[in-house]
Each structure stands twice: as structure tokens, then as C-alpha cells.
């Protein structure tokens, strides 16, 4: 019998973590994070990383795996997630993959294509070109050689633009084509659900309220501490996370604090919009409006009869 793995995704700020913790009160689950920012140590407040008490109550995996100066890829995520899932199943619990990094999620659900390894020389060359011409120019080059990948990657997303160009230059084939040659899919029965709000204004209000709570909780001090770390710069992938980038700009004197906060909220809303677009077009999974009455009960009922509660 194929092992069952639960998946809960959706846009940032929609309430995925709250739903996961509610489910943990009713089922013996362990959570596998699918969040490209929560993998970094020291990025706690701005990523809404669960605190120590929560993690002691409900086991979480996939957190604090890298220093913020290091890179982390979809391939790394799939390897780490599969290992965590196997361990959770071996303990007789149910894995619940929770998060909104759609690239990682698709790699886990659909399999990961065999792509060329990262090339430091190619990356250095692309970085030099970007410094001269700007990342939008390199994105335009990507659009010429791989329109499908360029359509999925935002022009101001240097990490993914660089990787897609690197793959093309190293292999002579578009990354979108290679990704269609699906590599080994994990041997699990994925029961996937996406929280997709029908009312965008409610989601926007939650995003603004959460950002304000993060600021009250010390988000600016967290970014100040990260900025003081030796070797960490604004162009590291970890510091491109929404909120971190804008507060770093404030600390660099590029804008006042209120402007940085408003930019951070706007960037979070833009991220949510991209996530919703991806969910509508790329992933075949059940969608539930989390703001409808009894929506959690509906999801819980659809998960079936494994109801042994966790002893908290």
C-alpha cells in the first residue's frame, strides 16, 4: 500500500500554519516545511517561523538548514523533504508538507528533472553581465532561448533567471524542456490541498496585519543583526526574501522606515499574487477557500478516518 503524504499550500499569509497546527490536535502529524526562507538560520520573525514551544509541541522539519550566506535549491529541498517524510512514516506518523514555495512543491509532487550541476564559472560570468546590463537584460535573453521558463520567472528574480540561463548555456537545452523529462517521482500518495481565498481583500488585510505584528515583534532588529553578519550582503538569496530586502534598504539609508514597511507589504502582496497564479495554472490539487465558514472541517473530513489525536 502506498504511503500517504498530506500537502497544504497556498499564498503567503493565508493561514497555512494555523490550519496545520489545528490538524495536529486531531491527527499524529509531523510538519515538513516547504518554505525557501525558513531554511535559513536567523530568519525567524520575517518568515513567521514557528517558535521553540510550537516546535516542541508539533515536530517540524526543514527549518534552519542553512546559513543565510549559503544557497539552497529545489533539488536540496526534495532530498531533505524525502528524507524527513521517510523518517516520519517510519515513526508511524503522517507527514504534512506545508508551505508556499511553489517551485519546491512542484519538484516534490511531479519529480525533479536531472539538470546540470551549478557552475561557479558560468555563474560568475552571468553575475558580471548582470552588474553591467542589469538582470532584466538577462531575463530578456532567457525569453529568447526559453520563453516558457521566462514566462514563469519574474524579470526581477535574479536567482532563478541565473539558474535557467546557466542550465541552457551548460546543456544547450532549455530548462523548461529538461523539467518536462520528469525524474523519479517520490513513491507516495500525495493528498494535496491549496488554500485559495475568494476574497483577495481579506488576504491583503491579513498580510498587512501580519507585517505590522512582525515589526512589533522585532523584525527590524532581526534584519539589523543579519546585516551585521560578516559575509552577508543584500544580494544573497536569503536577503531577497520579502520584508528582509525592504528593511535592509531602509538600514542602508535608501528609504525611511514607513516607506520600507509599505514596500514590504506591497512585495508580500505581489508574492501572494504570483503564488495564486501558479496554483491556478500549474498544480492539480484541491482548492478550498479558507475564509468560508466550516472550510477547515471540510478539509479535515476529506482527509479520511485516521483520527488518533496527538498527545499534546
C-alpha positions in Angstrom: 0.0 0.0 0.0 1.4 3.4 -1.0 2.1 5.6 2.0 0.0 8.8 2.3 1.6 12.2 2.5 -0.6 15.3 3.1 0.2 18.6 1.4 -1.2 22.1 2.4 -0.2 25.0 0.3 -1.5 28.5 -0.6 -0.3 32.1 -0.8 1.7 33.7 1.9 -0.4 35.0 4.9 -3.4 32.8 4.1 -3.2 30.8 7.3 -1.5 27.5 6.3 0.4 27.2 9.6 -2.7 27.8 11.7 -4.5 25.0 9.8 -1.5 22.7 10.1 -1.4 23.2 13.9 -5.1 22.7 14.2 -4.8 19.4 12.3 -2.0 18.4 14.7 -4.6 18.5 17.5 -6.6 15.8 15.8 -4.0 13.6 13.9 -0.5 12.4 14.7 1.2 14.5 12.1 4.7 16.0 11.7 5.2 19.1 9.6 7.7 19.3 6.7 8.3 23.0 5.8 8.1 23.9 2.1 9.4 27.5 2.5 12.6 28.7 0.8 13.2 31.4 3.5 12.6 29.3 6.6 15.5 27.0 5.7 17.9 29.9 6.8 19.1 30.2 10.4 18.4 33.6 11.8 15.5 34.4 9.5 12.8 33.9 12.2 10.4 36.8 12.6 10.2 37.8 9.0 9.5 34.3 7.8 6.9 33.6 10.5 9.0 30.6 11.6 7.3 28.6 14.4 8.8 29.3 17.8 10.5 26.8 20.0 7.4 26.0 22.1 5.4 25.2 18.9 8.2 23.0 17.5 8.4 21.1 20.8 4.6 20.5 20.7 4.5 19.5 17.0 7.7 18.3 15.3 8.8 20.4 12.3 11.3 19.5 9.6 13.1 21.6 7.0 13.9 24.6 9.2 17.3 26.2 9.9 19.2 24.0 7.5 21.5 26.7 6.0 23.4 29.8 7.0 21.9 32.9 5.2 25.2 33.2 3.2 24.6 29.8 1.6 22.4 28.6 -1.3 19.5 26.2 -1.2 17.9 24.7 -4.3 14.8 22.8 -5.2 17.0 19.7 -5.5 18.2 20.3 -1.9 14.6 20.6 -0.8 13.4 17.4 -2.5 16.3 15.4 -1.0 15.7 16.8 2.5 11.9 16.5 2.3 12.0 12.9 1.1 14.4 12.0 3.9 12.1 13.7 6.5 9.0 12.1 5.0 10.6 8.6 5.2 11.6 9.2 8.9 8.1 10.4 9.8 6.4 7.4 8.2 8.9 5.1 10.0 7.6 6.5 13.3 4.1 5.7 12.4 3.1 9.4 11.9 1.6 11.2 8.9 3.8 13.8 7.1 2.2 17.1 6.3 4.1 19.2 3.8 3.2 22.9 4.5 4.4 26.0 2.6 4.1 28.2 -0.4 7.4 27.8 -2.3 5.7 26.5 -5.5 9.0 25.6 -7.3 9.9 23.3 -4.4 6.4 21.9 -4.2 6.2 21.0 -7.8 9.6 19.4 -7.7 8.4 17.2 -4.8 5.0 16.3 -6.4 6.0 15.9 -10.0 9.6 14.8 -9.7 12.8 16.7 -10.4 14.5 16.7 -13.7 18.2 15.8 -14.0 19.7 19.3 -14.5 23.4 20.2 -14.9 25.2 20.9 -11.7 25.9 24.5 -10.7 28.9 26.0 -12.5 30.8 28.6 -10.5 32.5 29.9 -13.6 29.2 30.3 -15.5 27.5 32.0 -12.5 30.4 34.4 -12.1 30.1 35.3 -15.8 26.4 35.9 -15.5 26.9 37.9 -12.4 29.4 40.1 -14.2 27.0 40.6 -17.1 24.1 41.4 -14.7 26.3 44.0 -13.0 26.9 45.7 -16.3 23.5 45.3 -18.0 21.0 44.5 -15.2 19.0 41.4 -14.5 16.1 42.4 -16.8 18.5 42.2 -19.7 19.5 38.7 -18.8 15.8 37.8 -18.4 15.2 39.1 -21.9 18.0 36.7 -23.1 16.2 33.9 -21.3 13.0 34.8 -23.0 14.7 34.5 -26.4 16.1 31.0 -25.7 13.4 29.6 -23.3 10.1 31.5 -23.4 8.3 29.0 -21.2 10.8 29.5 -18.4 10.9 33.2 -18.8 7.1 33.3 -18.5 7.3 31.6 -15.1 10.2 33.7 -13.8 9.8 37.3 -12.8 12.3 39.7 -14.5 13.5 40.8 -11.1 14.2 37.3 -9.8 18.0 37.1 -10.4 18.4 33.7 -8.7 16.0 31.8 -11.0 17.0 33.8 -14.1 20.6 33.0 -13.5 19.9 29.2 -12.9 17.7 29.0 -16.1 20.4 30.7 -18.2 23.1 28.6 -16.6 21.3 25.4 -17.5 20.8 26.5 -21.1 24.4 27.5 -21.5 25.7 24.3 -19.9 23.4 21.9 -21.7 22.2 23.6 -24.8 18.6 22.7 -23.8 16.0 25.0 -22.2 15.4 24.3 -18.5 11.7 24.1 -19.2 12.3 21.3 -21.7 14.5 19.4 -19.2 12.0 19.8 -16.5 9.4 18.1 -18.6 11.6 15.0 -18.6 10.3 14.2 -15.1 12.8 12.4 -13.0 11.8 9.9 -10.3 8.7 10.9 -8.6 8.5 10.1 -4.9 6.6 6.9 -4.3 3.9 8.4 -2.2 0.2 9.1 -2.4 0.1 12.9 -2.1 -3.2 14.3 -0.8 -2.8 17.9 -1.7 -4.9 20.9 -0.8 -4.4 24.6 -1.6 -6.0 27.4 0.4 -7.2 29.8 -2.2 -9.2 32.8 -0.9 -12.2 34.0 -2.9 -11.8 37.5 -1.3 -8.4 39.0 -2.1 -9.1 42.0 0.2 -9.3 39.7 3.2 -5.9 38.2 2.3 -4.4 41.6 1.8 -5.7 42.7 5.2 -4.1 39.6 6.8 -0.8 40.3 5.1 -0.8 43.9 6.4 -1.7 42.9 9.9 1.0 40.1 9.9 3.6 42.5 8.7 2.7 45.0 11.5 2.9 42.2 14.1 6.3 41.3 12.8 7.5 44.8 13.1 6.2 44.9 16.7 7.9 41.6 17.3 11.4 42.9 16.4 11.7 42.3 12.7 13.8 45.5 12.1 16.3 44.4 14.8 16.4 40.9 13.3 17.4 42.4 9.9 19.9 44.8 11.6 21.5 41.7 13.2 21.7 39.9 9.9 23.1 42.9 8.2 26.0 43.0 10.7 27.0 39.4 9.9 30.3 39.0 8.2 30.0 38.0 4.6 26.2 38.5 4.3 25.1 41.0 1.7 21.9 42.3 0.3 22.3 40.3 -2.9 22.4 36.9 -1.2 19.3 34.8 -2.0 18.2 34.7 1.7 18.1 38.6 1.8 15.9 38.8 -1.3 13.0 37.4 0.8 10.1 39.8 1.1 10.4 42.1 4.0 14.1 41.5 4.5 15.1 43.2 1.3 13.0 46.3 2.0 14.2 46.7 5.6 17.8 46.2 4.5 17.2 49.1 2.1 16.0 51.2 4.9 19.1 50.4 7.0 21.2 51.3 4.0 19.6 54.7 4.0 17.7 54.2 0.8 14.3 55.0 2.3 12.6 55.8 5.6 11.1 53.1 7.8 7.5 53.8 6.9 8.3 53.5 3.2 10.2 50.3 3.8 7.3 48.8 5.6 4.8 49.8 2.9 7.2 48.4 0.3 7.5 45.2 2.3 3.7 44.8 2.4 3.4 45.5 -1.3 6.1 43.0 -2.1 4.3 40.4 0.1 1.0 41.0 -1.8 2.8 40.7 -5.1 4.3 37.4 -3.9 0.8 36.2 -2.9 -0.5 37.1 -6.4 2.3 35.1 -8.1 1.6 32.1 -5.9 -2.1 32.2 -6.7 -1.4 32.5 -10.4 0.8 29.5 -10.2 -1.7 27.5 -8.2 -4.4 28.2 -10.8 -2.3 27.1 -13.7 0.4 24.7 -12.6 -0.6 22.3 -9.9 -3.6 19.9 -10.0 -4.8 20.0 -6.4 -8.0 20.5 -4.4 -8.7 24.2 -3.6 -10.6 25.4 -0.6 -11.5 29.0 0.4 -10.0 29.3 3.9 -12.3 32.2 4.7 -15.5 30.3 4.2 -17.3 29.0 7.3 -16.5 25.4 8.1 -13.7 25.2 5.5 -11.3 23.6 7.9 -13.9 21.0 8.9 -14.4 20.2 5.2 -10.7 19.7 4.6 -10.4 17.6 7.8 -13.3 15.4 6.7 -11.8 14.8 3.3 -8.6 13.5 4.8 -10.3 10.4 6.0 -10.5 8.3 9.1 -7.1 8.4 10.6 -8.1 10.4 13.6 -5.9 9.2 16.5 -5.2 12.5 18.3 -1.7 13.6 19.2 -0.9 13.7 22.9 0.0 17.3 23.5 
